[in-house]
């Protein structure tokens, strides 16, 4: 009987242990434009590549989160846009049993890092199907980006606090 209680307690404890699992990966939205049309293929292009990256999170219920990584690539030749691609790579994640700082870290670092390789592959495939040279995006250090965002938020909070504490004299 004691063994059953120990087993039951262990099962209850394990059900409350932290959990992180990828439930689904999907392509939420994609856009590919070639504003120059056929002219892009009839001249020597010296591409200038700009990359933008953004993430968004939607809480679906108590334990499930949709995380979306948006990658926007603009390739220009001088002032002319050769092509523009935007990929919204999404995933549904099960996240539970974490305190708020851990949850914030997982949602902002681990989830986007899981999704980004899928977005890279989509970008490369679409660019090739557009008959442009392959474009393999470099890896992204989401840990460093998160640390930078936290630092910027703390700096902004500190500046707001300092300005609130200053006395106005006439």
Buried (B, 14 or more C-beta within 10 A) or exposed (E): EEEEEEEEEEEEEEEEEEEBEBEEBEEBEBEBEBEBEEEBEEEEBEEEEEBEBEBEBEEEEEEBBBBBBBBBBBBBBEEEBBBBBBBBBBBBBBBBEBEEEEBBBBBBBBBBBBBBBBBBBBBBEBBEEBEBEEBEBEEBEBEEBBEEEBEEEEEEEEEEEEEEEEEEEE
